[in-house]
Amino acid sequence: MQQQPWPGAASAAAALKSRRFLLLRPPQYAAATTAASTTTTISWSSSRRLLLRPLRAATPAGGVRLTVSDAELESRGFAVRRTAEGIDVAALNEVFARVGFPRRQEERLRRALEHSRVVWLSAAGEEGRPVAFARAAGDGVFNAVVWDVVVEPSCQGLGLGRAVMERLVDELRRDGVANIVLYAETRVVGFYRLLDFAMDPDGIRGMAYYRKASFATAATPSPPA
């Protein structure tokens, strides 16, 4: 069976020109005190050298102390969801479209969610409709890639993107996942730097498999007449 390219391969070349590949690679925490005093050099991206700052509020278990608690979010009218159960996939697609992401085939999107670690927020009275969303896919042990971080445009500027990202990274770290990576458009790199993602300190480049259109056309048999 012919292996299919990873989702988004058709635009991979453009993505690598306009985006940065960032990595969060936590230090090995011997104790909470050493975690707070360690500066770790990080790898992966497509441009310049940065360092991962020590976690501002690392927990002894290696997770991330949340900027805003679940209870505070609930007091502001947002419910925290840590699984894809109950999510309205069509509504999620609408958020994707409103922030400029491509719509996905709903059945394929459901399958992707089944194989992802998901964190999302819903507003009071609209339990199935996400207003902020993030997911990660990986092997569950060593590596994870963050995808589809979105916030409903009418809810942007409220810290909801940070809320879902902190919870997603916290859960991955508590599971022992050491390498967490993502693609980010240039305009939002600063947002991820605040979450301790870093770019290319050792000259390592993120790469994506991309089949050139001419090759794909030549390799694809014509449909029957």
N, CA, C and O of each residue as an XYZ file, in Angstrom:
900
protein
N       0.862     -1.201      0.000
C       0.000      0.000      0.000
C       0.885      1.234      0.000
O       1.830      1.341      0.782
N       0.565      2.161     -0.887
C       1.359      3.385     -0.982
C       1.140      4.262      0.235
O      -0.002      4.535      0.604
N       2.202      4.701      0.853
C       2.103      5.562      2.030
C       1.662      6.947      1.624
O       2.207      7.528      0.686
N       0.663      7.487      2.335
C       0.187      8.822      2.049
C       1.055      9.854      2.773
O       1.512      9.606      3.888
N       1.282     11.008      2.143
C       2.064     12.056      2.814
C       1.317     12.583      4.018
O       0.094     12.462      4.103
N       2.055     13.172      4.957
C       1.440     13.691      6.162
C       0.460     14.802      5.806
O       0.637     15.475      4.790
N      -0.585     15.008      6.637
C      -1.594     16.031      6.349
C      -0.953     17.399      6.144
O      -0.127     17.839      6.944
N      -1.348     18.062      5.061
C      -0.788     19.376      4.769
C       0.439     19.321      3.890
O       1.098     20.341      3.689
N       0.767     18.135      3.353
C       1.974     18.019      2.538
C       1.916     18.907      1.317
O       2.954     19.377      0.851
N       0.720     19.151      0.780
C       0.596     19.970     -0.419
C       1.099     21.380     -0.200
O       1.503     22.043     -1.156
N       1.086     21.857      1.040
C       1.556     23.220      1.325
C       2.791     23.226      2.205
O       3.111     24.244      2.819
N       3.491     22.095      2.272
C       4.625     22.005      3.190
C       5.734     22.976      2.833
O       6.337     23.590      3.713
N       6.006     23.117      1.528
C       7.095     24.009      1.136
C       6.807     25.436      1.568
O       7.682     26.123      2.095
N       5.578     25.879      1.343
C       5.209     27.233      1.761
C       5.248     27.372      3.267
O       5.649     28.412      3.790
N       4.831     26.323      3.971
C       4.821     26.380      5.432
C       6.224     26.544      5.982
O       6.438     27.296      6.933
N       7.170     25.854      5.397
C       8.537     25.931      5.905
C       9.166     27.293      5.619
O      10.095     27.706      6.312
N       8.657     27.995      4.595
C       9.175     29.329      4.314
C       8.581     30.362      5.253
O       9.259     31.316      5.636
N       7.315     30.180      5.630
C       6.620     31.216      6.388
C       6.472     30.902      7.859
O       6.018     31.755      8.621
N       6.846     29.688      8.291
C       6.624     29.303      9.671
C       7.930     28.907     10.347
O       8.956     28.712      9.696
N       7.864     28.795     11.646
C       9.000     28.343     12.436
C       8.644     27.027     13.104
O       7.512     26.824     13.542
N       9.613     26.144     13.177
C       9.397     24.868     13.836
C      10.021     24.976     15.217
O      11.233     25.157     15.344
N       9.194     24.866     16.255
C       9.634     25.126     17.618
C       9.602     23.848     18.440
O       8.823     22.935     18.165
N      10.449     23.799     19.439
C      10.541     22.626     20.296
C      10.525     23.014     21.751
O      11.217     23.945     22.164
N       9.737     22.303     22.530
C       9.795     22.392     23.980
C      10.388     21.082     24.463
O       9.791     20.022     24.274
N      11.560     21.145     25.086
C      12.225     19.939     25.554
C      12.610     20.155     27.003
O      13.642     20.765     27.283
N      11.789     19.659     27.941
C      12.016     19.991     29.344
C      13.287     19.356     29.881
O      13.681     18.280     29.432
N      13.939     20.022     30.851
C      15.078     19.414     31.530
C      14.625     18.248     32.385
O      13.439     18.114     32.685
N      15.562     17.410     32.774
C      15.259     16.305     33.669
C      15.203     16.841     35.093
O      16.204     17.322     35.626
N      14.041     16.755     35.697
C      13.868     17.351     37.022
C      14.283     16.371     38.115
O      13.598     15.379     38.366
N      15.406     16.660     38.760
C      15.789     15.864     39.921
C      14.927     16.253     41.107
O      14.603     15.419     41.952
N      14.559     17.522     41.164
C      13.678     18.032     42.224
C      13.151     19.368     41.764
O      13.652     19.944     40.799
N      12.148     19.858     42.450
C      11.560     21.134     42.053
C      12.577     22.261     42.166
O      12.553     23.193     41.362
N      13.468     22.194     43.147
C      14.435     23.267     43.343
C      15.436     23.320     42.208
O      15.801     24.412     41.772
N      15.898     22.166     41.708
C      16.858     22.191     40.621
C      16.196     22.608     39.334
O      16.833     23.232     38.486
N      14.918     22.275     39.167
C      14.207     22.676     37.952
C      14.159     24.179     37.829
O      14.233     24.712     36.721
N      14.037     24.868     38.934
C      13.899     26.319     38.897
C      15.213     27.020     38.609
O      15.217     28.215     38.313
N      16.344     26.299     38.689
C      17.629     26.963     38.525
C      18.396     26.470     37.316
O      19.580     26.777     37.181
N      17.761     25.715     36.432
C      18.450     25.123     35.296
C      18.055     25.811     34.013
O      16.866     25.978     33.744
N      19.039     26.220     33.202
C      18.780     26.726     31.863
C      19.220     25.658     30.877
O      20.358     25.193     30.929
N      18.323     25.267     29.977
C      18.581     24.139     29.094
C      18.650     24.605     27.653
O      17.807     25.389     27.216
N      19.649     24.132     26.899
C      19.731     24.435     25.487
C      18.797     23.524     24.715
O      18.741     22.321     24.969
N      18.065     24.097     23.773
C      17.019     23.396     23.058
C      17.354     23.328     21.574
O      18.109     24.154     21.060
N      16.779     22.325     20.881
C      16.997     22.205     19.451
C      15.692     22.306     18.696
O      14.615     22.358     19.290
N      15.801     22.335     17.372
C      14.718     22.354     16.375
C      14.214     23.747     16.052
O      13.852     24.508     16.949
N      14.192     24.071     14.801
C      13.403     25.124     14.181
C      13.900     25.369     12.783
O      14.603     24.533     12.216
N      13.547     26.495     12.222
C      14.004     26.797     10.876
C      14.797     28.088     10.830
O      15.116     28.567      9.742
N      15.127     28.670     11.984
C      15.912     29.886     11.876
C      16.900     30.068     12.986
O      17.918     29.377     12.997
N      16.664     30.963     13.929
C      17.748     31.445     14.768
C      17.850     30.705     16.098
O      16.982     29.914     16.467
N      18.955     30.996     16.812
C      19.300     30.295     18.035
C      18.616     30.925     19.250
O      18.668     32.140     19.442
N      17.978     30.092     20.063
C      17.371     30.544     21.301
C      17.648     29.525     22.385
O      18.060     28.402     22.096
N      17.424     29.908     23.626
C      17.519     28.998     24.748
C      16.164     28.836     25.391
O      15.354     29.763     25.400
N      15.917     27.659     25.929
C      14.712     27.446     26.723
C      14.958     27.982     28.122
O      15.848     27.516     28.833
N      14.159     28.963     28.506
C      14.297     29.512     29.844
C      13.852     28.491     30.872
O      13.043     27.622     30.550
N      14.354     28.564     32.108
C      13.851     27.676     33.153
C      12.359     27.894     33.329
O      11.871     29.014     33.182
N      11.647     26.851     33.636
C      10.218     26.994     33.878
C       9.984     27.974     35.011
O      10.627     27.894     36.057
N       9.069     28.891     34.799
C       8.800     29.896     35.821
C       8.119     29.288     37.035
O       8.299     29.756     38.160
N       7.331     28.237     36.798
C       6.598     27.648     37.910
C       6.424     26.161     37.675
O       5.301     25.669     37.573
N       7.531     25.449     37.591
C       7.458     24.011     37.378
C       6.997     23.309     38.644
O       7.349     23.717     39.751
N       6.220     22.267     38.481
C       5.775     21.492     39.625
C       6.746     20.356     39.865
O       7.473     19.981     38.945
N       6.791     19.787     41.073
C       7.693     18.674     41.338
C       7.471     17.495     40.405
O       8.409     16.749     40.126
N       6.250     17.312     39.917
C       5.963     16.185     39.041
C       6.407     16.443     37.610
O       6.252     15.566     36.760
N       6.954     17.620     37.315
C       7.419     17.916     35.978
C       6.378     18.575     35.109
O       6.634     18.827     33.932
N       5.204     18.864     35.656
C       4.183     19.538     34.879
C       4.384     21.034     34.884
O       5.448     21.528     35.257
N       3.361     21.754     34.469
C       3.422     23.212     34.379
C       2.349     23.806     35.275
O       1.184     23.415     35.199
N       2.740     24.752     36.126
C       1.754     25.435     36.937
C       0.935     26.361     36.047
O       1.495     27.147     35.282
N      -0.378     26.271     36.145
C      -1.251     26.977     35.230
C      -1.363     28.456     35.600
O      -1.454     28.814     36.774
N      -1.355     29.301     34.577
C      -1.512     30.728     34.796
C      -2.888     31.048     35.353
O      -3.024     31.901     36.231
N      -3.906     30.371     34.848
C      -5.271     30.561     35.307
C      -5.868     29.186     35.608
O      -5.738     28.263     34.804
N      -6.512     29.050     36.748
C      -7.042     27.757     37.179
C      -8.330     27.419     36.442
O      -8.974     28.286     35.851
N      -8.696     26.125     36.491
C      -9.972     25.704     35.918
C     -11.122     26.461     36.576
O     -12.064     26.884     35.906
N     -11.034     26.628     37.906
C     -12.109     27.295     38.627
C     -12.269     28.749     38.172
O     -13.389     29.242     38.040
N     -11.142     29.432     37.934
C     -11.231     30.810     37.484
C     -11.825     30.895     36.087
O     -12.627     31.783     35.798
N     -11.424     29.955     35.211
C     -12.013     29.928     33.875
C     -13.524     29.699     33.952
O     -14.296     30.334     33.234
N     -13.927     28.795     34.822
C     -15.353     28.523     34.981
C     -16.090     29.753     35.502
O     -17.228     30.010     35.109
N     -15.446     30.512     36.384
C     -16.086     31.730     36.895
C     -16.247     32.777     35.800
O     -17.089     33.669     35.904
N     -15.443     32.668     34.759
C     -15.538     33.582     33.614
C     -16.448     33.020     32.522
O     -16.617     33.639     31.472
N     -17.035     31.846     32.771
C     -17.993     31.287     31.821
C     -17.424     30.297     30.838
O     -18.050     30.021     29.815
N     -16.223     29.739     31.124
C     -15.604     28.789     30.212
C     -15.370     27.455     30.931
O     -14.817     27.419     32.030
N     -15.794     26.377     30.304
C     -15.588     25.040     30.859
C     -14.377     24.402     30.196
O     -14.202     24.511     28.982
N     -13.530     23.726     30.996
C     -12.322     23.080     30.501
C     -12.634     21.636     30.138
O     -13.231     20.906     30.929
N     -12.229     21.225     28.941
C     -12.420     19.849     28.470
C     -11.057     19.252     28.151
O     -10.245     19.878     27.469
N     -10.806     18.055     28.639
C      -9.506     17.421     28.417
C      -9.587     16.154     27.578
O      -8.612     15.407     27.499
N     -10.710     15.904     26.961
C     -10.856     14.847     25.964
C     -11.713     15.406     24.840
O     -12.335     16.458     24.989
N     -11.745     14.704     23.723
C     -12.550     15.156     22.588
C     -14.020     14.786     22.743
O     -14.838     15.135     21.892
N     -14.361     14.087     23.814
C     -15.744     13.661     24.002
C     -16.672     14.873     24.060
O     -16.427     15.824     24.803
N     -17.737     14.823     23.266
C     -18.735     15.878     23.283
C     -18.454     17.058     22.385
O     -19.289     17.956     22.278
N     -17.302     17.086     21.733
C     -16.987     18.241     20.900
C     -17.810     18.204     19.618
O     -18.003     17.141     19.028
N     -18.287     19.352     19.195
C     -19.028     19.500     17.953
C     -17.996     19.701     16.832
O     -17.418     20.779     16.693
N     -17.779     18.651     16.042
C     -16.738     18.698     15.023
C     -17.048     19.752     13.963
O     -16.146     20.435     13.479
N     -18.308     19.881     13.607
C     -18.678     20.904     12.628
C     -18.380     22.308     13.167
O     -17.912     23.175     12.429
N     -18.652     22.522     14.450
C     -18.361     23.820     15.058
C     -16.857     24.069     15.117
O     -16.410     25.199     14.919
N     -16.075     23.027     15.387
C     -14.622     23.158     15.381
C     -14.138     23.552     13.992
O     -13.257     24.401     13.853
N     -14.712     22.938     12.971
C     -14.363     23.296     11.602
C     -14.664     24.761     11.318
O     -13.919     25.422     10.595
N     -15.752     25.268     11.885
C     -16.096     26.673     11.696
C     -15.046     27.587     12.328
O     -14.690     28.617     11.756
N     -14.554     27.211     13.501
C     -13.494     28.006     14.133
C     -12.242     27.967     13.273
O     -11.598     28.995     13.063
N     -11.890     26.775     12.770
C     -10.740     26.674     11.869
C     -10.875     27.672     10.720
O      -9.941     28.411     10.409
N     -12.053     27.680     10.097
C     -12.261     28.548      8.937
C     -12.155     30.023      9.323
O     -11.594     30.821      8.571
N     -12.687     30.389     10.486
C     -12.684     31.800     10.883
C     -11.288     32.312     11.215
O     -11.039     33.514     11.125
N     -10.371     31.419     11.601
C      -9.005     31.878     11.878
C      -8.073     31.659     10.684
O      -6.878     31.942     10.767
N      -8.624     31.153      9.570
C      -7.812     30.987      8.374
C      -7.217     29.615      8.183
O      -6.408     29.423      7.275
N      -7.591     28.644      9.013
C      -7.148     27.268      8.833
C      -8.040     26.593      7.789
O      -9.179     27.014      7.589
N      -7.535     25.551      7.122
C      -8.396     24.835      6.176
C      -9.446     24.006      6.910
O      -9.190     23.465      7.985
N     -10.621     23.919      6.315
C     -11.623     22.998      6.836
C     -11.164     21.570      6.588
O     -10.440     21.299      5.630
N     -11.588     20.662      7.452
C     -11.238     19.254      7.304
C     -12.498     18.433      7.016
O     -13.598     18.818      7.413
N     -12.333     17.316      6.334
C     -13.444     16.383      6.216
C     -13.802     15.917      7.625
O     -12.930     15.491      8.382
N     -15.072     15.997      7.970
C     -15.463     15.759      9.358
C     -15.106     14.366      9.846
O     -14.668     14.207     10.985
N     -15.284     13.365      9.014
C     -14.970     12.004      9.451
C     -13.474     11.847      9.703
O     -13.076     11.191     10.665
N     -12.654     12.433      8.862
C     -11.205     12.363      9.051
C     -10.789     13.154     10.289
O      -9.891     12.747     11.026
N     -11.454     14.289     10.506
C     -11.152     15.076     11.698
C     -11.507     14.293     12.957
O     -10.756     14.319     13.932
N     -12.637     13.602     12.949
C     -13.003     12.776     14.111
C     -11.945     11.711     14.376
O     -11.586     11.458     15.526
N     -11.453     11.096     13.322
C     -10.406     10.075     13.480
C      -9.137     10.686     14.052
O      -8.479     10.084     14.900
N      -8.793     11.888     13.582
C      -7.604     12.561     14.116
C      -7.764     12.831     15.603
O      -6.819     12.656     16.372
N      -8.959     13.260     16.014
C      -9.198     13.545     17.426
C      -9.095     12.285     18.274
O      -8.637     12.334     19.416
N      -9.523     11.153     17.712
C      -9.439      9.886     18.448
C      -7.997      9.505     18.751
O      -7.727      8.800     19.724
N      -7.073      9.970     17.921
C      -5.661      9.617     18.088
C      -4.844     10.775     18.655
O      -3.619     10.787     18.531
N      -5.505     11.739     19.270
C      -4.818     12.927     19.770
C      -5.113     13.149     21.242
O      -6.144     12.722     21.762
N      -4.181     13.828     21.902
C      -4.442     14.397     23.218
C      -5.074     15.764     22.976
O      -4.490     16.596     22.282
N      -6.244     16.005     23.531
C      -7.032     17.186     23.207
C      -7.339     17.993     24.464
O      -7.669     17.428     25.507
N      -7.228     19.316     24.359
C      -7.705     20.230     25.393
C      -8.498     21.322     24.683
O      -8.044     21.880     23.684
N      -9.693     21.626     25.209
C     -10.492     22.683     24.607
C     -11.376     23.335     25.651
O     -11.602     22.786     26.729
N     -11.868     24.504     25.318
C     -12.755     25.259     26.200
C     -14.078     25.496     25.485
O     -14.111     25.725     24.276
N     -15.148     25.439     26.235
C     -16.456     25.782     25.704
C     -17.065     26.868     26.580
O     -16.714     27.016     27.750
N     -17.985     27.625     25.989
C     -18.655     28.702     26.724
C     -19.923     28.180     27.371
O     -20.513     27.210     26.897
N     -20.338     28.814     28.441
C     -21.545     28.407     29.151
C     -22.737     28.402     28.202
O     -22.943     29.346     27.439
N     -23.518     27.329     28.261
C     -24.692     27.210     27.420
C     -24.415     26.670     26.039
O     -25.352     26.390     25.292
N     -23.134     26.513     25.671
C     -22.755     25.976     24.363
C     -21.685     24.909     24.574
O     -20.567     25.021     24.072
N     -22.049     23.878     25.324
C     -21.073     22.910     25.814
C     -20.284     22.206     24.714
O     -19.128     21.840     24.925
N     -20.892     22.012     23.540
C     -20.188     21.282     22.494
C     -19.378     22.136     21.555
O     -18.609     21.614     20.747
N     -19.538     23.458     21.646
C     -18.890     24.357     20.701
C     -17.579     24.886     21.288
O     -17.598     25.575     22.308
N     -16.448     24.575     20.664
C     -15.168     25.039     21.207
C     -14.937     26.520     20.936
O     -15.214     27.014     19.843
N     -14.425     27.224     21.948
C     -13.979     28.604     21.749
C     -12.458     28.688     21.774
O     -11.886     29.688     21.338
N     -11.800     27.654     22.278
C     -10.343     27.535     22.224
C     -10.023     26.055     22.154
O     -10.693     25.236     22.783
N      -8.994     25.713     21.388
C      -8.732     24.300     21.112
C      -7.251     24.089     20.829
O      -6.599     24.941     20.224
N      -6.725     22.954     21.269
C      -5.372     22.528     20.908
C      -5.316     21.014     21.020
O      -5.996     20.419     21.857
N      -4.505     20.393     20.173
C      -4.329     18.941     20.264
C      -2.887     18.583     19.991
O      -2.148     19.354     19.380
N      -2.489     17.405     20.448
C      -1.149     16.897     20.196
C      -1.251     15.437     19.800
O      -2.074     14.694     20.335
N      -0.418     15.032     18.869
C      -0.341     13.645     18.448
C       1.096     13.175     18.625
O       2.033     13.958     18.475
N       1.268     11.897     18.943
C       2.612     11.376     19.131
C       2.603      9.929     19.566
O       1.601      9.228     19.425
N       3.739      9.487     20.102
C       3.850      8.088     20.504
C       3.437      7.858     21.949
O       3.404      6.715     22.407
N       3.121      8.929     22.677
C       2.667      8.786     24.054
C       3.773      8.543     25.058
O       3.505      8.401     26.251
N       5.016      8.491     24.594
C       6.137      8.191     25.490
C       7.259      9.220     25.342
O       7.656      9.861     26.315
N       7.762      9.371     24.119
C       8.928     10.228     23.906
C       8.595     11.562     23.223
O       9.121     12.609     23.600
N       7.723     11.511     22.223
C       7.553     12.650     21.331
C       6.091     13.017     21.125
O       5.209     12.159     21.146
N       5.852     14.316     20.924
C       4.511     14.790     20.599
C       4.629     16.022     19.711
O       5.560     16.816     19.846
N       3.675     16.167     18.805
C       3.594     17.331     17.931
C       2.257     18.021     18.196
O       1.206     17.381     18.181
N       2.307     19.319     18.437
C       1.100     20.094     18.705
C       0.523     20.598     17.386
O       1.247     21.093     16.523
N      -0.798     20.462     17.248
C      -1.489     20.883     16.033
C      -2.725     21.708     16.390
O      -3.252     21.618     17.499
N      -3.172     22.511     15.429
C      -4.509     23.103     15.431
C      -4.808     23.927     16.688
O      -5.867     23.770     17.296
N      -3.892     24.790     17.069
C      -4.143     25.680     18.208
C      -4.955     26.871     17.691
O      -4.450     27.683     16.917
N      -6.205     26.968     18.119
C      -7.082     28.022     17.620
C      -7.908     28.603     18.751
O      -8.206     27.929     19.737
N      -8.274     29.872     18.591
C      -9.196     30.553     19.501
C     -10.234     31.261     18.645
O      -9.885     31.968     17.700
N     -11.496     31.076     18.968
C     -12.575     31.786     18.290
C     -12.255     33.280     18.256
O     -11.985     33.870     19.303
N     -12.279     33.910     17.066
C     -11.878     35.315     16.967
C     -12.562     36.239     17.965
O     -11.929     37.165     18.471
N     -13.839     36.012     18.261
C     -14.547     36.882     19.200
C     -14.064     36.701     20.633
O     -14.383     37.509     21.505
N     -13.286     35.630     20.883
C     -12.781     35.363     22.234
C     -11.274     35.558     22.339
O     -10.687     35.252     23.377
N     -10.647     36.055     21.299
C      -9.207     36.257     21.339
C      -8.859     37.430     22.252
O      -9.654     38.354     22.426
N      -7.662     37.378     22.832
C      -7.227     38.422     23.738
C      -7.630     38.193     25.177
O      -7.406     39.055     26.027
N      -8.232     37.026     25.468
C      -8.677     36.716     26.831
C      -7.772     35.714     27.542
O      -8.057     35.306     28.668
N      -6.688     35.321     26.888
C      -5.782     34.347     27.490
C      -6.217     32.905     27.316
O      -5.684     32.017     27.981
N      -7.180     32.655     26.430
C      -7.692     31.293     26.274
C      -6.726     30.392     25.511
O      -6.641     29.194     25.783
N      -5.997     30.970     24.556
C      -4.993     30.183     23.848
C      -3.908     29.696     24.793
O      -3.483     28.543     24.724
N      -3.469     30.568     25.662
C      -2.465     30.173     26.652
C      -3.029     29.123     27.600
O      -2.322     28.198     27.999
N      -4.298     29.264     27.958
C      -4.914     28.307     28.880
C      -4.928     26.899     28.306
O      -4.598     25.945     29.011
N      -5.306     26.750     27.038
C      -5.349     25.400     26.470
C      -3.938     24.858     26.240
O      -3.696     23.666     26.431
N      -3.002     25.725     25.831
C      -1.632     25.256     25.598
C      -0.960     24.833     26.896
O      -0.288     23.803     26.930
N      -1.127     25.602     27.958
C      -0.524     25.220     29.234
C      -1.047     23.867     29.697
O      -0.282     23.042     30.197
N      -2.331     23.639     29.536
C      -2.905     22.360     29.976
C      -2.450     21.208     29.101
O      -2.211     20.108     29.600
N      -2.327     21.446     27.806
C      -1.865     20.393     26.908
C      -0.421     20.009     27.218
O      -0.099     18.825     27.317
N       0.451     21.011     27.373
C       1.855     20.743     27.695
C       1.965     20.088     29.072
O       2.768     19.173     29.257
N       1.175     20.541     30.027
C       1.195     19.971     31.372
C       0.878     18.474     31.332
O       1.560     17.677     31.976
N      -0.147     18.095     30.582
C      -0.518     16.685     30.525
C       0.554     15.852     29.833
O       0.844     14.734     30.259
N       1.138     16.388     28.774
C       2.199     15.660     28.082
C       3.412     15.465     28.981
O       3.989     14.378     29.025
N       3.796     16.505     29.690
C       4.962     16.404     30.571
C       4.713     15.425     31.722
O       5.601     14.663     32.105
N       3.515     15.457     32.257
C       3.206     14.536     33.343
C       3.231     13.084     32.872
O       3.450     12.172     33.670
N       3.006     12.872     31.573
C       3.114     11.533     30.994
C       4.557     11.170     30.671
O       4.832     10.053     30.232
N       5.483     12.107     30.885
C       6.892     11.835     30.623
C       7.347     12.138     29.216
O       8.475     11.804     28.853
N       6.499     12.764     28.408
C       6.886     13.105     27.037
C       7.929     14.222     27.088
O       7.664     15.295     27.631
N       9.108     13.974     26.528
C      10.218     14.904     26.663
C      10.333     15.884     25.507
O      10.774     17.016     25.704
N       9.945     15.472     24.308
C      10.112     16.313     23.125
C       8.747     16.730     22.596
O       7.972     15.893     22.135
N       8.457     18.014     22.662
C       7.181     18.553     22.219
C       7.478     19.612     21.168
O       8.172     20.587     21.456
N       6.970     19.439     19.968
C       7.291     20.346     18.869
C       6.015     20.877     18.245
O       4.930     20.333     18.447
N       6.165     21.964     17.474
C       5.025     22.522     16.756
C       5.509     23.413     15.629
O       6.643     23.892     15.644
N       4.635     23.634     14.645
C       4.850     24.644     13.620
C       4.131     25.911     14.059
O       3.021     25.846     14.587
N       4.755     27.056     13.843
C       4.121     28.320     14.219
C       4.379     29.352     13.138
O       5.501     29.476     12.648
N       3.344     30.093     12.765
C       3.542     31.198     11.860
C       4.414     32.250     12.540
O       4.396     32.400     13.762
N       5.168     32.966     11.733
C       6.116     33.938     12.271
C       5.459     34.914     13.244
O       6.055     35.280     14.257
N       4.238     35.334     12.940
C       3.580     36.358     13.768
C       3.222     35.865     15.161
O       2.969     36.684     16.044
N       3.190     34.535     15.395
C       2.816     34.028     16.715
C       3.970     33.336     17.435
O       3.767     32.706     18.473
N       5.181     33.451     16.885
C       6.333     32.840     17.547
C       6.507     33.395     18.952
O       6.838     32.652     19.876
N       6.285     34.696     19.121
C       6.435     35.301     20.442
C       5.504     34.692     21.475
O       5.879     34.544     22.638
N       4.301     34.338     21.064
C       3.345     33.692     21.964
C       3.910     32.373     22.484
O       3.831     32.089     23.679
N       4.476     31.572     21.595
C       5.001     30.274     22.020
C       6.293     30.408     22.817
O       6.589     29.560     23.659
N       7.062     31.460     22.563
C       8.253     31.688     23.374
C       7.873     31.929     24.825
O       8.590     31.510     25.733
N       6.746     32.604     25.054
C       6.282     32.833     26.419
C       5.912     31.526     27.109
O       5.875     31.457     28.338
N       5.641     30.499     26.324
C       5.310     29.178     26.868
C       6.541     28.274     26.913
O       6.420     27.067     27.121
N       7.744     28.867     26.717
C       9.025     28.165     26.809
C       9.343     27.282     25.617
O      10.163     26.372     25.735
N       8.718     27.524     24.469
C       9.177     26.892     23.240
C      10.347     27.704     22.700
O      10.404     28.920     22.884
N      11.277     27.028     22.035
C      12.500     27.692     21.589
C      12.824     27.306     20.157
O      12.338     26.300     19.641
N      13.667     28.136     19.516
C      14.028     27.921     18.125
C      15.521     27.677     17.956
O      16.345     28.487     18.382
N      15.851     26.590     17.350
C      17.132     26.340     16.695
C      18.407     26.786     17.414
O      19.172     27.552     16.828
N      18.676     26.357     18.631
C      19.921     26.777     19.275
C      21.152     26.072     18.733
O      22.265     26.571     18.896
N      20.979     24.934     18.098
C      22.134     24.145     17.658
C      22.179     23.966     16.148
O      22.835     23.050     15.652
N      21.500     24.818     15.424
C      21.537     24.735     13.969
C      20.733     23.590     13.386
O      20.883     23.270     12.207
N      19.883     22.967     14.189
C      19.071     21.855     13.701
C      17.821     22.419     13.042
O      17.203     23.346     13.565
N      17.448     21.860     11.895
C      16.323     22.374     11.128
C      15.158     21.387     11.145
O      15.355     20.176     11.035
N      13.950     21.917     11.282
C      12.764     21.095     11.100
C      12.524     20.895      9.612
O      12.703     21.821      8.821
N      12.124     19.697      9.232
C      11.884     19.395      7.823
C      10.545     18.683      7.687
O      10.067     18.054      8.631
N       9.948     18.787      6.512
C       8.668     18.133      6.248
C       8.747     17.390      4.932
O       9.328     17.882      3.965
N       8.166     16.209      4.897
C       8.121     15.426      3.666
C       7.176     16.101      2.692
O       6.035     16.404      3.042
N       7.640     16.341      1.469
C       6.836     17.055      0.495
C       7.030     16.418     -0.868
O       8.151     16.348     -1.373
N       5.933     15.949     -1.470
C       5.990     15.379     -2.809
C       5.700     16.485     -3.810
O       4.637     17.104     -3.772
N       6.636     16.728     -4.692
C       6.430     17.754     -5.706
C       5.240     17.393     -6.589
O       4.984     16.220     -6.863
N       4.522     18.417     -7.027
C       3.309     18.189     -7.802
C       3.583     17.380     -9.061
O       2.779     16.528     -9.442
N       4.715     17.641     -9.709
C       5.026     16.922    -10.943
C       5.231     15.439    -10.678
O       4.798     14.589    -11.456
N       5.910     15.135     -9.546
C       6.134     13.733     -9.207
C       4.825     13.058     -8.852
O       4.563     11.932     -9.275
N       3.995     13.753     -8.066
C       2.725     13.172     -7.657
C       1.833     12.912     -8.854
O       1.142     11.895     -8.908
N       1.844     13.840     -9.830
C       1.025     13.654    -11.013
C       1.497     12.475    -11.839
O       0.694     11.683    -12.331
N       2.825     12.367    -11.986
C       3.377     11.279    -12.792
C       3.159      9.938    -12.120
O       2.985      8.925    -12.798
N       3.167      9.918    -10.778
C       3.074      8.650    -10.062
C       1.652      8.186     -9.882
O       1.423      7.030     -9.527
N       0.675      9.071    -10.123
C      -0.720      8.731     -9.899
C      -1.337      8.230    -11.182
O      -1.358      8.959    -12.174
N      -1.850      6.981    -11.198
C      -2.440      6.457    -12.438
C      -3.697      7.217    -12.811
O      -4.422      7.706    -11.945
N      -3.949      7.311    -14.110
C      -5.149      8.006    -14.576
C      -6.386      7.187    -14.237
O      -6.333      5.957    -14.247
N      -7.499      7.850    -13.937
C      -8.728      7.111    -13.650
C      -9.253      6.448    -14.904
O      -8.979      6.921    -16.008
N      -9.989      5.380    -14.768
C     -10.515      4.700    -15.947
C     -11.490      5.579    -16.703
O     -12.211      6.378    -16.106
N     -11.510      5.430    -18.019
C     -12.396      6.255    -18.863
C     -13.847      5.840    -18.665
O     -14.743      6.413    -19.285
